[in-house]
């Protein structure tokens, strides 16, 4: 009689059905290239899950109000730094603004702006209105002892109305500025602007921009 293999009922172990959580974990591990049957890879998967949980908890702890307050504080700090630079750091920043308008005549206005943090002295501003051949038609000039920091120089002496000359023709504005800086050095700028092609023209010329402590 041939030998027969006898299997007892107690030796039969049914395969344990895989739960949804385990199936999900195995699928995630497979997407990461990990095999949960390998102890080392299973440990790597566990650590990755712990790190992901830690990040999620930190994100959950972030309060929108705190974020808004932090943003406001940052803006205030930037504003304080900027205002400190504008008002406190020793620097020179001088501009001359010139406006030309033609209606029944030619209107010219000028303004000197001292945006620096130091006073300038012996200030002379002159604007000449020239024809197309460079001949002087009319001019305006103002001299003052000083222009304080963060202030400007303007007024009737820097306004002129030119009458009796054709509009929509070519003219030249010659703008010159002279002053003494804090260290007694002289600064001078002269610039020409051709006007007449437009009803209104505005020019901004930078005379000096420096940052020097001494």
C-alpha positions in Angstrom: 0.0 0.0 0.0 1.4 3.3 -1.1 2.2 5.8 1.6 -0.5 8.4 2.0 0.0 11.9 3.4 -2.4 12.5 6.2 -3.3 16.1 7.0 -5.1 16.8 10.2 -7.7 19.4 10.4 -5.8 21.2 13.1 -2.9 21.7 10.8 -4.9 23.7 8.3 -4.5 27.4 9.0 -6.7 29.8 7.0 -5.0 32.8 5.4 -5.7 35.9 7.5 -7.6 38.4 5.4 -5.7 41.7 4.8 -7.4 44.7 6.4 -8.0 48.0 4.7 -5.4 49.8 6.7 -2.7 47.2 6.0 -3.6 47.2 2.3 -3.3 51.0 2.2 0.0 50.9 4.0 1.4 48.3 1.6 0.2 50.3 -1.4 1.9 53.5 0.0 5.0 51.5 0.7 5.0 50.1 -2.8 4.7 53.6 -4.2 7.7 54.6 -2.2 9.6 51.5 -3.5 9.5 49.8 -0.1 8.7 46.2 0.7 7.0 45.8 4.1 8.0 42.1 4.2 11.6 43.4 4.6 12.2 44.5 8.2 14.6 47.3 7.3 12.3 48.6 4.6 9.4 48.3 7.0 11.3 50.4 9.6 12.1 53.0 7.0 8.4 53.2 6.1 7.4 53.6 9.7 9.9 56.5 10.2 8.5 58.2 7.1 5.0 57.9 8.4 6.1 59.4 11.8 7.7 62.3 10.0 4.6 62.9 7.9 2.5 62.9 11.0 4.8 65.4 12.7 4.6 67.8 9.8 0.8 67.6 9.7 0.6 68.3 13.4 2.8 71.4 13.0 0.8 72.7 10.1 -2.4 72.2 12.2 -0.9 74.2 15.0 -0.4 77.2 12.6 -2.9 79.9 13.6 -4.0 82.3 10.8 -4.2 85.1 13.3 -0.6 84.5 14.3 0.5 84.5 10.7 -1.2 87.8 10.2 0.4 89.3 13.3 3.8 88.1 12.2 3.3 89.7 8.8 2.3 93.0 10.4 5.3 93.0 12.7 7.6 92.3 9.7 6.0 95.2 7.8 6.5 97.5 10.8 10.2 96.5 11.1 10.7 97.1 7.4 9.0 100.5 7.7 11.2 101.4 10.7 14.4 100.5 8.8 13.3 102.5 5.8 12.3 105.6 7.8 15.6 105.4 9.7 17.4 105.4 6.4 15.4 108.3 5.2 15.6 110.5 8.3 18.8 109.5 10.1 21.5 108.1 7.9 23.7 111.0 6.6 23.1 111.4 2.9 22.7 114.0 0.2 19.8 113.8 -2.2 19.0 116.9 -4.3 16.6 117.1 -7.2 15.3 119.9 -9.4 11.8 119.6 -10.8 10.8 121.7 -13.8 7.4 122.1 -15.4 6.7 123.6 -18.8 3.2 124.4 -20.1 2.1 126.3 -23.2 -1.3 127.9 -23.5 -1.6 131.5 -24.6 2.1 131.8 -23.7 4.8 129.7 -22.1 4.6 129.0 -18.3 7.8 127.7 -16.6 7.9 126.6 -12.9 10.8 125.0 -11.0 11.2 123.5 -7.5 14.4 122.4 -5.8 13.9 119.5 -3.4 16.5 118.6 -0.7 15.4 115.1 0.2 18.8 114.5 1.9 19.3 114.4 5.7 21.7 117.4 5.6 21.3 121.1 4.9 22.7 122.6 1.7 24.0 126.2 1.7 24.6 129.1 -0.8 21.9 127.7 -3.1 21.4 129.3 -6.6 18.8 128.0 -9.0 18.5 129.6 -12.5 16.2 128.7 -15.4 16.7 130.2 -18.8 14.2 130.2 -21.7 16.0 130.1 -25.0 14.8 130.1 -28.6 15.7 127.5 -31.2 19.0 129.3 -32.0 20.1 129.4 -28.3 19.3 133.1 -27.8 18.0 134.1 -24.3 14.4 135.1 -24.3 13.7 135.3 -20.5 15.2 133.9 -17.3 14.4 133.5 -13.6 16.9 133.2 -10.8 16.7 132.7 -7.0 19.5 132.7 -4.3 19.0 131.6 -0.7 21.4 131.1 2.2 20.3 127.5 2.8 17.7 124.8 2.2 17.2 122.6 5.2 17.0 118.8 5.1 13.8 117.2 3.8 12.5 120.6 2.5 12.1 122.3 -0.8 12.6 125.7 -2.5 9.8 127.1 -4.7 7.6 130.1 -5.1 7.0 133.1 -7.2 10.7 133.6 -7.9 10.8 130.2 -9.6 7.8 130.9 -11.9 7.8 132.8 -15.1 5.3 133.5 -17.9 6.8 134.2 -21.3 4.4 136.1 -23.7 4.7 137.2 -27.3 6.4 134.1 -28.6 4.9 131.5 -30.8 3.5 128.4 -29.1 4.1 124.9 -30.5 7.6 125.9 -31.6 10.9 124.6 -30.4 12.5 126.2 -27.3 15.1 125.1 -24.8 15.0 125.3 -21.0 18.5 125.6 -19.5 18.3 124.6 -15.8 21.3 125.2 -13.5 21.8 124.5 -9.8 24.7 125.5 -7.6 25.1 124.9 -3.8 27.6 124.2 -1.1 27.6 120.8 0.6 28.1 120.0 4.3 31.8 119.5 3.8 32.2 122.9 2.0 32.5 121.4 -1.4 30.7 123.0 -4.3 28.2 121.2 -6.4 27.0 122.4 -9.8 24.6 120.9 -12.4 23.4 122.3 -15.7 21.0 120.5 -18.1 19.1 121.5 -21.2 15.6 120.3 -22.1 14.0 120.9 -25.5 10.4 121.8 -25.2 7.5 122.9 -27.4 6.2 119.6 -28.8 3.7 119.0 -26.0 1.3 121.1 -24.1 2.8 120.0 -20.7 6.2 118.6 -20.0 7.7 117.7 -16.6 11.4 117.1 -16.0 13.1 115.7 -12.9 16.9 116.0 -12.7 19.0 114.4 -10.0 21.7 116.8 -8.8 23.3 114.7 -6.1 22.8 111.4 -4.4 25.5 110.3 -1.9 25.7 108.6 1.4 28.7 109.8 3.4 29.2 109.8 7.1 32.0 112.4 7.1 
